[in-house]
Amino acid sequence: NLNNKILQKSLNSLGWKNINVFWGPHILQDSFEVQEDVKLLLEQSCFDTDNHIFKKIGESYYIDLLKIVQSQISSIHVKKQLFATEDTLKNPKFHS
């Protein structure tokens, strides 16, 4: 559950610092539409909500999961990050 900051808590409890990170395929912001209630829950899991994590169009919000996760690990020194740019909702190779 992102709301519980499990990623940050797990990495901190393991004492992991100075790591390399690979972000696998995931639903991208243009495909991840939620209403305000879900946006508010996800917002609680972020340390940096001003970084275009939430884009509002009409009554819906579009969420950038990658930026949420990056904000959660901001206290950990990451040497290198690699990103998969496949949208699991739009690409039929993946399930989303």
C-alpha positions in Angstrom: 0.0 0.0 0.0 1.6 3.3 -1.1 -0.3 5.1 1.5 1.7 3.3 4.2 5.0 4.2 2.6 6.0 0.5 2.5 8.8 1.1 0.0 10.5 3.7 2.1 10.0 1.8 5.4 11.4 -1.4 3.8 14.5 0.2 2.3 15.2 2.0 5.6 14.8 -1.1 7.7 17.2 -2.9 5.5 19.7 -0.1 5.8 20.0 0.2 2.0 21.8 3.3 0.9 23.5 4.2 -2.4 21.5 1.8 -4.5 20.7 1.4 -8.2 17.0 1.3 -9.1 15.1 0.0 -12.1 11.5 1.1 -12.5 9.7 -1.6 -14.5 6.7 -1.2 -16.8 3.8 0.4 -15.0 0.6 2.4 -15.7 1.8 5.9 -16.8 0.3 9.2 -15.8 -1.8 9.7 -18.9 -3.5 6.4 -18.3 -4.0 6.5 -14.5 -7.2 8.4 -14.0 -8.6 8.6 -10.5 -11.2 10.7 -8.6 -10.3 13.1 -5.8 -10.8 10.5 -3.0 -8.0 8.2 -4.4 -5.9 11.3 -5.2 -6.1 12.3 -1.5 -5.0 8.8 -0.4 -2.1 8.8 -2.8 -1.1 12.3 -1.8 -0.5 11.1 1.8 2.2 8.8 0.5 4.2 11.6 -1.1 6.8 13.8 0.4 6.8 16.2 -2.6 3.3 16.9 -3.9 4.5 19.9 -6.0 6.4 17.9 -8.5 3.6 17.4 -11.1 2.6 14.1 -9.4 -1.1 15.0 -9.8 -2.5 16.5 -13.0 -6.1 17.7 -12.9 -8.2 17.5 -16.0 -11.9 18.3 -15.4 -13.0 16.4 -12.3 -10.4 13.7 -12.6 -6.8 13.5 -11.5 -4.0 11.7 -13.4 -1.4 10.2 -11.1 2.3 9.7 -11.8 3.2 6.6 -9.8 6.9 6.8 -10.7 7.1 10.2 -9.0 5.3 9.0 -5.9 7.8 6.1 -5.5 10.7 8.5 -6.2 9.4 10.8 -3.5 9.2 7.9 -1.1 12.9 7.0 -1.6 14.1 10.6 -1.6 15.9 10.1 1.7 17.9 7.2 0.2 20.9 8.0 -2.0 20.2 6.4 -5.4 23.3 6.1 -7.6 21.5 5.3 -10.8 17.9 5.0 -12.0 16.7 3.3 -15.1 13.1 3.7 -16.3 10.8 1.4 -18.4 8.6 3.7 -20.4 6.0 1.1 -21.3 2.5 1.9 -20.3 1.0 -1.3 -19.0 -2.6 -0.1 -19.8 -1.8 0.8 -23.4 0.6 -2.0 -24.3 -1.1 -5.4 -24.8 2.0 -7.2 -23.7 1.3 -6.2 -20.1 -1.6 -6.5 -17.7 -2.6 -3.5 -15.8 
